[in-house]
Amino acid sequence: MNATVSEDLWRSEFLTRISHEMRTPLTTIIGYSEVMLSDPKLPPEAKQEYVGIIRDAGRRLSEFLDKYLESEVIQRNRRLIEKRREDLSLLTQRAVEGIAERASEKGVTIEQHCEPGIFVDSADPERLVQILENLLANAVVIAPAGGHIEITAVQHARSIQIDIVNRDRGFLSVSVNAVSKTFRWVQSPGIEIHHEGLGLAFAKHVVELEGGLLNIQGYEQGLTFTLQFQRTSNN
């Protein structure tokens, strides 16, 4: 019963979030359609242009819906087995290894500072690795050639904080807003979500589903992806 209520609540919140992302192409389609219908003397060149705009907006909406439905299937089929406890240092190592080739191609180094013995009890280990890989991949994208990224994990009295810091791009050179708009979330091979902030919204949703929070912060010393999870037991 509790699982059903939680899933229904998640679906309601996620639909509210993505409704904003759907309004832009829908507004475009409706607006240009109304112009064409209300002006019978519209020049052929304008009609051709408007039809192209409507077509492109329709394609963007179709692509978005396809990816959303795919994510729904993934969430509906989430494993209901008891979550395993895995050391966070091992999970971060797996995530780093997962994007090592892309980082190497760009000459980007990744340094880890994660002491053993930290556990994120609320999160599924496989999903946490996926989250960390996506954040690291985005950090590599915004890093300059030969850049440097640090991933750290700190255990506080009531929470666990994971920071992925790009030391080469500070707040003055890369805005948080720009990163938010271009953030890419890879849900599975061939399923990539990134249109106008949707990637970041999806990333935050996945993190929240695992009991955490995701924020992007810009400082002079670097741009930081921060994950926070509540501690649910004494490690």
DRENPA-3360 file (N, C-alpha, C; in nm, 2 decimals, always signed):
BEGIN
1 = MNATVSED = +0.08/-0.12/+0.00/+0.00/+0.00/+0.00/+0.09/+0.13/+0.00 ~ +0.19/+0.13/+0.09/+0.28/+0.24/+0.10/+0.35/+0.27/-0.03 ~ +0.40/+0.15/-0.10/+0.47/+0.16/-0.22/+0.38/+0.22/-0.33 ~ +0.25/+0.18/-0.33/+0.16/+0.24/-0.43/+0.14/+0.39/-0.41 ~ +0.12/+0.43/-0.28/+0.10/+0.57/-0.25/+0.22/+0.65/-0.30 ~ +0.34/+0.60/-0.26/+0.47/+0.67/-0.30/+0.48/+0.68/-0.45 ~ +0.45/+0.58/-0.52/+0.46/+0.58/-0.67/+0.36/+0.68/-0.73 ~ +0.24/+0.68/-0.67/+0.14/+0.78/-0.72/+0.18/+0.92/-0.69;
9 = LWRSEFLT = +0.24/+0.95/-0.57/+0.29/+1.08/-0.54/+0.40/+1.12/-0.63 ~ +0.49/+1.03/-0.66/+0.60/+1.06/-0.75/+0.55/+1.10/-0.89 ~ +0.45/+1.02/-0.94/+0.40/+1.05/-1.07/+0.33/+1.18/-1.08 ~ +0.26/+1.22/-0.97/+0.19/+1.35/-0.97/+0.29/+1.46/-0.97 ~ +0.40/+1.45/-0.89/+0.50/+1.56/-0.88/+0.58/+1.56/-1.02 ~ +0.61/+1.45/-1.07/+0.68/+1.45/-1.20/+0.60/+1.51/-1.31 ~ +0.47/+1.48/-1.32/+0.39/+1.53/-1.42/+0.38/+1.68/-1.41 ~ +0.37/+1.73/-1.29/+0.37/+1.88/-1.27/+0.50/+1.94/-1.32;
17 = RISHEMRT = +0.61/+1.87/-1.29/+0.74/+1.93/-1.33/+0.75/+1.93/-1.49 ~ +0.71/+1.82/-1.55/+0.73/+1.82/-1.70/+0.63/+1.89/-1.77 ~ +0.52/+1.93/-1.71/+0.41/+2.01/-1.78/+0.47/+2.14/-1.84 ~ +0.56/+2.20/-1.76/+0.63/+2.32/-1.81/+0.71/+2.30/-1.93 ~ +0.78/+2.18/-1.94/+0.86/+2.15/-2.05/+0.77/+2.12/-2.18 ~ +0.65/+2.08/-2.16/+0.56/+2.05/-2.27/+0.49/+2.18/-2.32 ~ +0.48/+2.28/-2.24/+0.41/+2.40/-2.28/+0.47/+2.47/-2.39 ~ +0.61/+2.48/-2.40/+0.67/+2.55/-2.50/+0.64/+2.51/-2.64;
25 = PLTTIIGY = +0.66/+2.38/-2.68/+0.62/+2.33/-2.81/+0.48/+2.34/-2.84 ~ +0.39/+2.31/-2.74/+0.25/+2.32/-2.76/+0.20/+2.46/-2.79 ~ +0.26/+2.56/-2.71/+0.23/+2.70/-2.74/+0.27/+2.74/-2.88 ~ +0.39/+2.69/-2.92/+0.43/+2.72/-3.06/+0.34/+2.67/-3.16 ~ +0.30/+2.54/-3.15/+0.21/+2.47/-3.24/+0.07/+2.55/-3.25 ~ +0.01/+2.57/-3.13/-0.12/+2.64/-3.13/-0.11/+2.78/-3.18 ~ -0.01/+2.85/-3.14/+0.01/+2.99/-3.18/+0.02/+3.01/-3.33 ~ +0.11/+2.93/-3.40/+0.13/+2.95/-3.54/+0.01/+2.89/-3.62;
33 = SEVMLSDP = -0.06/+2.79/-3.56/-0.18/+2.73/-3.63/-0.29/+2.84/-3.63 ~ -0.31/+2.91/-3.52/-0.41/+3.01/-3.51/-0.38/+3.12/-3.61 ~ -0.26/+3.16/-3.62/-0.22/+3.27/-3.72/-0.26/+3.23/-3.86 ~ -0.23/+3.10/-3.90/-0.26/+3.05/-4.03/-0.41/+3.05/-4.06 ~ -0.48/+3.01/-3.96/-0.63/+2.99/-3.97/-0.70/+3.13/-3.98 ~ -0.64/+3.23/-3.90/-0.71/+3.36/-3.89/-0.67/+3.45/-4.01 ~ -0.57/+3.42/-4.09/-0.53/+3.51/-4.19/-0.53/+3.44/-4.33 ~ -0.64/+3.44/-4.40/-0.65/+3.37/-4.53/-0.55/+3.43/-4.64;
41 = KLPPEAKQ = -0.51/+3.56/-4.61/-0.42/+3.62/-4.71/-0.27/+3.61/-4.68 ~ -0.24/+3.52/-4.59/-0.10/+3.50/-4.55/-0.02/+3.46/-4.67 ~ +0.09/+3.52/-4.70/+0.18/+3.49/-4.82/+0.22/+3.34/-4.81 ~ +0.24/+3.28/-4.93/+0.28/+3.14/-4.93/+0.41/+3.12/-4.86 ~ +0.51/+3.22/-4.87/+0.64/+3.20/-4.80/+0.62/+3.19/-4.65 ~ +0.53/+3.27/-4.60/+0.50/+3.27/-4.45/+0.44/+3.14/-4.41 ~ +0.34/+3.09/-4.49/+0.28/+2.97/-4.46/+0.38/+2.85/-4.45 ~ +0.47/+2.85/-4.55/+0.58/+2.75/-4.56/+0.67/+2.76/-4.43;
49 = EYVGIIRD = +0.70/+2.88/-4.39/+0.78/+2.90/-4.27/+0.71/+2.85/-4.15 ~ +0.58/+2.89/-4.14/+0.50/+2.85/-4.02/+0.48/+2.70/-4.01 ~ +0.46/+2.64/-4.12/+0.44/+2.49/-4.13/+0.57/+2.42/-4.08 ~ +0.69/+2.48/-4.12/+0.81/+2.42/-4.07/+0.83/+2.43/-3.92 ~ +0.79/+2.55/-3.87/+0.80/+2.57/-3.73/+0.71/+2.48/-3.65 ~ +0.59/+2.46/-3.70/+0.50/+2.37/-3.63/+0.55/+2.22/-3.64 ~ +0.60/+2.19/-3.75/+0.66/+2.05/-3.77/+0.77/+2.03/-3.67 ~ +0.86/+2.12/-3.66/+0.98/+2.11/-3.57/+0.93/+2.10/-3.42;
57 = AGRRLSEF = +0.84/+2.18/-3.39/+0.78/+2.18/-3.25/+0.72/+2.05/-3.22 ~ +0.64/+1.99/-3.32/+0.58/+1.86/-3.30/+0.68/+1.75/-3.28 ~ +0.79/+1.76/-3.36/+0.89/+1.66/-3.34/+0.96/+1.66/-3.21 ~ +0.99/+1.78/-3.16/+1.04/+1.80/-3.03/+0.95/+1.74/-2.92 ~ +0.82/+1.77/-2.93/+0.73/+1.72/-2.84/+0.72/+1.57/-2.85 ~ +0.72/+1.51/-2.97/+0.71/+1.37/-2.98/+0.84/+1.30/-2.92 ~ +0.95/+1.36/-2.94/+1.08/+1.30/-2.88/+1.07/+1.31/-2.73 ~ +1.02/+1.42/-2.68/+1.01/+1.43/-2.53/+0.92/+1.32/-2.48;
65 = LDKYLESE = +0.80/+1.30/-2.54/+0.70/+1.21/-2.49/+0.76/+1.07/-2.50 ~ +0.83/+1.04/-2.60/+0.89/+0.90/-2.62/+0.99/+0.88/-2.50 ~ +1.07/+0.98/-2.47/+1.16/+0.96/-2.36/+1.10/+0.95/-2.22 ~ +0.99/+1.03/-2.21/+0.91/+1.03/-2.08/+0.85/+0.89/-2.06 ~ +0.79/+0.84/-2.17/+0.72/+0.71/-2.16/+0.83/+0.60/-2.13 ~ +0.94/+0.61/-2.19/+1.05/+0.51/-2.16/+1.09/+0.52/-2.01 ~ +1.10/+0.64/-1.96/+1.13/+0.65/-1.82/+1.02/+0.60/-1.73 ~ +0.90/+0.61/-1.77/+0.79/+0.56/-1.69/+0.80/+0.40/-1.68;
73 = VIQRNRRL = +0.83/+0.34/-1.80/+0.85/+0.20/-1.80/+0.96/+0.15/-1.70 ~ +1.07/+0.23/-1.71/+1.18/+0.20/-1.62/+1.15/+0.21/-1.47 ~ +1.07/+0.32/-1.44/+1.03/+0.33/-1.30/+0.93/+0.23/-1.26 ~ +0.84/+0.19/-1.35/+0.74/+0.09/-1.31/+0.80/-0.04/-1.29 ~ +0.92/-0.07/-1.35/+0.98/-0.20/-1.34/+1.10/-0.20/-1.24 ~ +1.10/-0.09/-1.16/+1.21/-0.08/-1.06/+1.22/-0.21/-0.97 ~ +1.34/-0.25/-0.94/+1.35/-0.36/-0.86/+1.29/-0.34/-0.72 ~ +1.22/-0.44/-0.67/+1.16/-0.42/-0.54/+1.23/-0.50/-0.43;
81 = IEKRREDL = +1.35/-0.56/-0.48/+1.43/-0.63/-0.38/+1.49/-0.54/-0.27 ~ +1.52/-0.60/-0.16/+1.58/-0.52/-0.05/+1.72/-0.46/-0.10 ~ +1.73/-0.33/-0.08/+1.85/-0.26/-0.12/+1.97/-0.31/-0.05 ~ +2.08/-0.32/-0.13/+2.21/-0.37/-0.07/+2.28/-0.25/-0.01 ~ +2.36/-0.27/+0.09/+2.45/-0.17/+0.14/+2.59/-0.19/+0.08 ~ +2.63/-0.08/+0.01/+2.77/-0.09/-0.06/+2.84/+0.04/-0.02 ~ +2.97/+0.02/+0.00/+3.06/+0.13/+0.05/+3.06/+0.23/-0.06 ~ +3.04/+0.36/-0.02/+3.03/+0.47/-0.12/+3.17/+0.49/-0.19;
89 = SLLTQRAV = +3.28/+0.46/-0.13/+3.41/+0.47/-0.19/+3.42/+0.38/-0.31 ~ +3.36/+0.26/-0.30/+3.36/+0.16/-0.41/+3.27/+0.21/-0.53 ~ +3.15/+0.27/-0.49/+3.06/+0.31/-0.59/+3.12/+0.43/-0.67 ~ +3.18/+0.52/-0.60/+3.24/+0.64/-0.67/+3.36/+0.59/-0.76 ~ +3.43/+0.49/-0.72/+3.53/+0.43/-0.80/+3.47/+0.37/-0.93 ~ +3.36/+0.30/-0.92/+3.30/+0.25/-1.04/+3.25/+0.36/-1.13 ~ +3.20/+0.46/-1.07/+3.15/+0.58/-1.16/+3.27/+0.64/-1.23 ~ +3.38/+0.66/-1.16/+3.50/+0.72/-1.23/+3.55/+0.63/-1.34;
97 = EGIAERAS = +3.55/+0.50/-1.31/+3.59/+0.41/-1.42/+3.50/+0.41/-1.54 ~ +3.37/+0.43/-1.51/+3.27/+0.43/-1.62/+3.29/+0.55/-1.72 ~ +3.35/+0.66/-1.67/+3.37/+0.77/-1.76/+3.52/+0.80/-1.79 ~ +3.60/+0.71/-1.75/+3.75/+0.73/-1.76/+3.79/+0.75/-1.90 ~ +3.73/+0.68/-1.99/+3.78/+0.69/-2.13/+3.74/+0.83/-2.19 ~ +3.62/+0.88/-2.16/+3.59/+1.01/-2.21/+3.67/+1.12/-2.14 ~ +3.71/+1.10/-2.02/+3.79/+1.20/-1.95/+3.93/+1.19/-2.01 ~ +3.98/+1.07/-2.03/+4.12/+1.06/-2.09/+4.13/+1.12/-2.23;
105 = EKGVTIEQ = +4.02/+1.10/-2.31/+4.03/+1.16/-2.44/+4.04/+1.31/-2.44 ~ +3.99/+1.38/-2.33/+4.00/+1.52/-2.32/+4.12/+1.56/-2.23 ~ +4.19/+1.47/-2.18/+4.30/+1.50/-2.09/+4.26/+1.55/-1.95 ~ +4.14/+1.51/-1.91/+4.08/+1.56/-1.79/+4.12/+1.45/-1.68 ~ +4.17/+1.50/-1.57/+4.20/+1.41/-1.46/+4.09/+1.42/-1.35 ~ +4.06/+1.31/-1.29/+3.96/+1.30/-1.18/+4.02/+1.25/-1.05 ~ +4.01/+1.33/-0.95/+4.07/+1.29/-0.82/+3.96/+1.26/-0.72 ~ +3.98/+1.15/-0.65/+3.88/+1.10/-0.55/+3.92/+1.12/-0.41;
113 = HCEPGIFV = +3.83/+1.17/-0.33/+3.86/+1.18/-0.18/+3.73/+1.13/-0.11 ~ +3.73/+1.00/-0.09/+3.61/+0.93/-0.03/+3.66/+0.82/+0.06 ~ +3.65/+0.85/+0.19/+3.70/+0.75/+0.29/+3.61/+0.63/+0.29 ~ +3.66/+0.51/+0.31/+3.58/+0.39/+0.32/+3.49/+0.39/+0.44 ~ +3.38/+0.32/+0.44/+3.30/+0.31/+0.55/+3.18/+0.41/+0.55 ~ +3.15/+0.47/+0.44/+3.04/+0.56/+0.42/+2.93/+0.48/+0.34 ~ +2.81/+0.48/+0.39/+2.70/+0.41/+0.32/+2.58/+0.50/+0.30 ~ +2.52/+0.50/+0.18/+2.40/+0.58/+0.15/+2.29/+0.47/+0.15;
121 = DSADPERL = +2.22/+0.46/+0.27/+2.13/+0.35/+0.28/+2.00/+0.37/+0.20 ~ +1.97/+0.50/+0.17/+1.84/+0.53/+0.11/+1.85/+0.50/-0.04 ~ +1.97/+0.49/-0.10/+1.98/+0.48/-0.24/+2.02/+0.34/-0.29 ~ +1.96/+0.30/-0.40/+2.00/+0.17/-0.47/+2.14/+0.19/-0.52 ~ +2.23/+0.10/-0.49/+2.37/+0.12/-0.53/+2.39/+0.14/-0.68 ~ +2.32/+0.06/-0.76/+2.33/+0.07/-0.91/+2.28/+0.21/-0.96 ~ +2.17/+0.25/-0.90/+2.12/+0.38/-0.94/+2.21/+0.50/-0.90 ~ +2.27/+0.48/-0.78/+2.37/+0.58/-0.73/+2.49/+0.59/-0.82;
129 = VQILENLL = +2.54/+0.48/-0.87/+2.65/+0.48/-0.97/+2.60/+0.55/-1.10 ~ +2.48/+0.53/-1.14/+2.43/+0.59/-1.26/+2.43/+0.74/-1.24 ~ +2.38/+0.79/-1.12/+2.37/+0.93/-1.09/+2.51/+0.99/-1.10 ~ +2.61/+0.92/-1.03/+2.74/+0.98/-1.02/+2.81/+0.98/-1.16 ~ +2.79/+0.88/-1.24/+2.84/+0.88/-1.38/+2.79/+0.99/-1.46 ~ +2.66/+1.02/-1.45/+2.60/+1.13/-1.53/+2.66/+1.26/-1.48 ~ +2.67/+1.28/-1.35/+2.73/+1.41/-1.30/+2.87/+1.43/-1.35 ~ +2.95/+1.32/-1.34/+3.09/+1.33/-1.38/+3.10/+1.35/-1.53;
137 = ANAVVIAP = +3.01/+1.29/-1.61/+3.02/+1.31/-1.75/+2.99/+1.45/-1.79 ~ +2.89/+1.52/-1.72/+2.87/+1.66/-1.74/+2.98/+1.74/-1.70 ~ +3.05/+1.71/-1.59/+3.16/+1.78/-1.54/+3.28/+1.78/-1.65 ~ +3.29/+1.66/-1.71/+3.40/+1.64/-1.81/+3.36/+1.73/-1.93 ~ +3.24/+1.74/-1.97/+3.20/+1.82/-2.08/+3.23/+1.96/-2.07 ~ +3.20/+2.02/-1.95/+3.23/+2.16/-1.93/+3.37/+2.19/-1.89 ~ +3.45/+2.09/-1.86/+3.59/+2.11/-1.83/+3.67/+2.14/-1.96 ~ +3.77/+2.23/-1.94/+3.86/+2.25/-2.06/+3.96/+2.13/-2.08;
145 = AGGHIEIT = +4.02/+2.13/-2.19/+4.12/+2.02/-2.22/+4.23/+2.03/-2.11 ~ +4.26/+1.91/-2.05/+4.36/+1.91/-1.95/+4.31/+1.96/-1.81 ~ +4.18/+1.96/-1.80/+4.12/+2.01/-1.67/+4.12/+1.91/-1.56 ~ +4.07/+1.96/-1.45/+4.08/+1.88/-1.32/+3.95/+1.87/-1.25 ~ +3.90/+1.75/-1.21/+3.78/+1.74/-1.14/+3.80/+1.66/-1.01 ~ +3.73/+1.70/-0.91/+3.75/+1.63/-0.78/+3.61/+1.58/-0.74 ~ +3.61/+1.46/-0.68/+3.49/+1.40/-0.63/+3.52/+1.37/-0.48 ~ +3.44/+1.43/-0.39/+3.46/+1.41/-0.25/+3.33/+1.36/-0.18;
153 = AVQHARSI = +3.35/+1.29/-0.07/+3.23/+1.24/+0.00/+3.26/+1.27/+0.15 ~ +3.17/+1.33/+0.22/+3.18/+1.37/+0.36/+3.06/+1.32/+0.44 ~ +3.08/+1.26/+0.55/+2.97/+1.21/+0.63/+2.95/+1.30/+0.75 ~ +2.84/+1.36/+0.76/+2.80/+1.45/+0.87/+2.72/+1.37/+0.97 ~ +2.68/+1.44/+1.08/+2.60/+1.37/+1.18/+2.47/+1.32/+1.13 ~ +2.40/+1.39/+1.04/+2.27/+1.35/+0.99/+2.26/+1.34/+0.84 ~ +2.37/+1.36/+0.77/+2.36/+1.36/+0.63/+2.50/+1.32/+0.57 ~ +2.49/+1.28/+0.44/+2.61/+1.25/+0.36/+2.61/+1.34/+0.24;
161 = QIDIVNRD = +2.72/+1.41/+0.22/+2.74/+1.50/+0.11/+2.84/+1.46/+0.01 ~ +2.81/+1.46/-0.12/+2.90/+1.42/-0.23/+2.91/+1.54/-0.32 ~ +3.03/+1.59/-0.34/+3.06/+1.70/-0.42/+3.14/+1.66/-0.54 ~ +3.10/+1.71/-0.66/+3.18/+1.69/-0.78/+3.22/+1.83/-0.83 ~ +3.34/+1.86/-0.81/+3.39/+2.00/-0.84/+3.48/+2.01/-0.96 ~ +3.44/+2.11/-1.05/+3.53/+2.14/-1.16/+3.61/+2.26/-1.12 ~ +3.74/+2.24/-1.10/+3.82/+2.34/-1.04/+3.87/+2.44/-1.15 ~ +3.84/+2.41/-1.28/+3.89/+2.49/-1.39/+3.79/+2.59/-1.44;
169 = RGFLSVSV = +3.67/+2.58/-1.40/+3.56/+2.67/-1.45/+3.49/+2.73/-1.34 ~ +3.52/+2.85/-1.30/+3.45/+2.92/-1.19/+3.32/+2.98/-1.23 ~ +3.26/+3.04/-1.13/+3.12/+3.10/-1.15/+3.13/+3.21/-1.25 ~ +3.24/+3.28/-1.26/+3.25/+3.40/-1.36/+3.26/+3.35/-1.50 ~ +3.31/+3.23/-1.53/+3.33/+3.19/-1.67/+3.22/+3.10/-1.72 ~ +3.15/+3.02/-1.63/+3.04/+2.94/-1.67/+2.93/+2.96/-1.58 ~ +2.82/+3.01/-1.63/+2.70/+3.04/-1.54/+2.63/+2.91/-1.50 ~ +2.57/+2.90/-1.39/+2.49/+2.79/-1.34/+2.37/+2.77/-1.44;
177 = NAVSKTFR = +2.32/+2.88/-1.48/+2.20/+2.88/-1.57/+2.24/+2.81/-1.70 ~ +2.36/+2.84/-1.76/+2.40/+2.78/-1.88/+2.42/+2.63/-1.87 ~ +2.48/+2.59/-1.76/+2.50/+2.45/-1.73/+2.37/+2.38/-1.71 ~ +2.28/+2.44/-1.65/+2.15/+2.38/-1.62/+2.07/+2.35/-1.75 ~ +2.09/+2.44/-1.85/+2.01/+2.43/-1.98/+2.07/+2.32/-2.06 ~ +2.21/+2.30/-2.05/+2.27/+2.20/-2.14/+2.30/+2.07/-2.07 ~ +2.26/+2.05/-1.95/+2.29/+1.93/-1.87/+2.22/+1.81/-1.94 ~ +2.30/+1.70/-1.96/+2.25/+1.58/-2.03/+2.24/+1.47/-1.93;
185 = WVQSPGIE = +2.13/+1.40/-1.94/+2.11/+1.28/-1.85/+2.09/+1.16/-1.94 ~ +2.18/+1.06/-1.93/+2.17/+0.94/-2.00/+2.10/+0.84/-1.92 ~ +1.97/+0.81/-1.95/+1.89/+0.71/-1.88/+1.93/+0.57/-1.90 ~ +1.96/+0.54/-2.03/+2.01/+0.41/-2.07/+2.07/+0.43/-2.21 ~ +2.14/+0.33/-2.26/+2.20/+0.34/-2.40/+2.09/+0.38/-2.50 ~ +2.12/+0.50/-2.57/+2.02/+0.55/-2.67/+1.91/+0.64/-2.61 ~ +1.90/+0.65/-2.48/+1.80/+0.74/-2.42/+1.87/+0.85/-2.35 ~ +1.88/+0.96/-2.42/+1.95/+1.08/-2.36/+1.85/+1.20/-2.35;
193 = IHHEGLGL = +1.85/+1.26/-2.24/+1.75/+1.37/-2.21/+1.83/+1.50/-2.18 ~ +1.80/+1.60/-2.26/+1.88/+1.72/-2.25/+1.81/+1.85/-2.29 ~ +1.69/+1.85/-2.35/+1.63/+1.97/-2.40/+1.60/+2.07/-2.30 ~ +1.66/+2.19/-2.31/+1.62/+2.31/-2.24/+1.60/+2.29/-2.09 ~ +1.69/+2.23/-2.02/+1.68/+2.21/-1.88/+1.61/+2.08/-1.84 ~ +1.56/+2.00/-1.93/+1.48/+1.88/-1.90/+1.58/+1.78/-1.84 ~ +1.70/+1.77/-1.89/+1.80/+1.68/-1.84/+1.83/+1.70/-1.69 ~ +1.84/+1.82/-1.65/+1.87/+1.85/-1.51/+1.75/+1.82/-1.43;
201 = AFAKHVVE = +1.63/+1.85/-1.48/+1.50/+1.83/-1.41/+1.49/+1.68/-1.38 ~ +1.52/+1.60/-1.49/+1.51/+1.45/-1.48/+1.62/+1.40/-1.38 ~ +1.74/+1.46/-1.38/+1.84/+1.42/-1.29/+1.80/+1.44/-1.14 ~ +1.74/+1.56/-1.12/+1.70/+1.59/-0.98/+1.59/+1.50/-0.94 ~ +1.50/+1.46/-1.03/+1.39/+1.37/-1.00/+1.45/+1.23/-0.96 ~ +1.54/+1.18/-1.04/+1.60/+1.05/-1.01/+1.67/+1.05/-0.87 ~ +1.74/+1.16/-0.84/+1.81/+1.17/-0.71/+1.71/+1.18/-0.60 ~ +1.60/+1.25/-0.62/+1.49/+1.26/-0.51/+1.43/+1.12/-0.49;
209 = LEGGLLNI = +1.41/+1.05/-0.60/+1.35/+0.92/-0.59/+1.44/+0.82/-0.50 ~ +1.57/+0.85/-0.50/+1.66/+0.77/-0.42/+1.68/+0.84/-0.28 ~ +1.60/+0.94/-0.24/+1.61/+1.00/-0.11/+1.71/+1.11/-0.10 ~ +1.75/+1.17/-0.21/+1.85/+1.27/-0.20/+1.81/+1.40/-0.26 ~ +1.90/+1.50/-0.26/+1.88/+1.63/-0.33/+2.00/+1.66/-0.41 ~ +1.98/+1.72/-0.53/+2.09/+1.76/-0.62/+2.08/+1.91/-0.64 ~ +2.20/+1.98/-0.63/+2.21/+2.12/-0.65/+2.34/+2.15/-0.73 ~ +2.33/+2.26/-0.81/+2.45/+2.31/-0.88/+2.48/+2.44/-0.82;
217 = QGYEQGLT = +2.61/+2.46/-0.79/+2.65/+2.59/-0.73/+2.78/+2.64/-0.79 ~ +2.78/+2.77/-0.81/+2.90/+2.83/-0.87/+2.98/+2.91/-0.77 ~ +3.11/+2.88/-0.76/+3.20/+2.96/-0.67/+3.32/+3.00/-0.76 ~ +3.39/+3.09/-0.70/+3.51/+3.14/-0.77/+3.61/+3.02/-0.79 ~ +3.61/+2.93/-0.70/+3.71/+2.82/-0.71/+3.66/+2.70/-0.79 ~ +3.53/+2.71/-0.84/+3.48/+2.61/-0.93/+3.33/+2.59/-0.93 ~ +3.29/+2.52/-1.03/+3.15/+2.48/-1.04/+3.12/+2.35/-0.97 ~ +3.02/+2.34/-0.89/+3.01/+2.22/-0.81/+2.87/+2.15/-0.82;
225 = FTLQFQRT = +2.87/+2.02/-0.85/+2.74/+1.94/-0.84/+2.74/+1.88/-0.70 ~ +2.64/+1.91/-0.62/+2.63/+1.86/-0.48/+2.51/+1.77/-0.46 ~ +2.54/+1.65/-0.41/+2.44/+1.55/-0.37/+2.43/+1.54/-0.22 ~ +2.31/+1.54/-0.17/+2.30/+1.53/-0.03/+2.19/+1.42/+0.00 ~ +2.23/+1.33/+0.09/+2.14/+1.22/+0.14/+2.13/+1.22/+0.29 ~ +2.01/+1.20/+0.34/+2.00/+1.18/+0.49/+2.05/+1.05/+0.53 ~ +2.12/+1.05/+0.65/+2.16/+0.93/+0.71/+2.04/+0.86/+0.77 ~ +2.02/+0.73/+0.74/+1.91/+0.66/+0.80/+1.95/+0.56/+0.91;
233 = SNN = +2.08/+0.55/+0.93/+2.13/+0.45/+1.03/+2.27/+0.49/+1.07 ~ +2.32/+0.44/+1.18/+2.46/+0.46/+1.22/+2.55/+0.37/+1.14 ~ +2.63/+0.42/+1.06/+2.72/+0.34/+0.97/+2.83/+0.28/+1.05;
% end
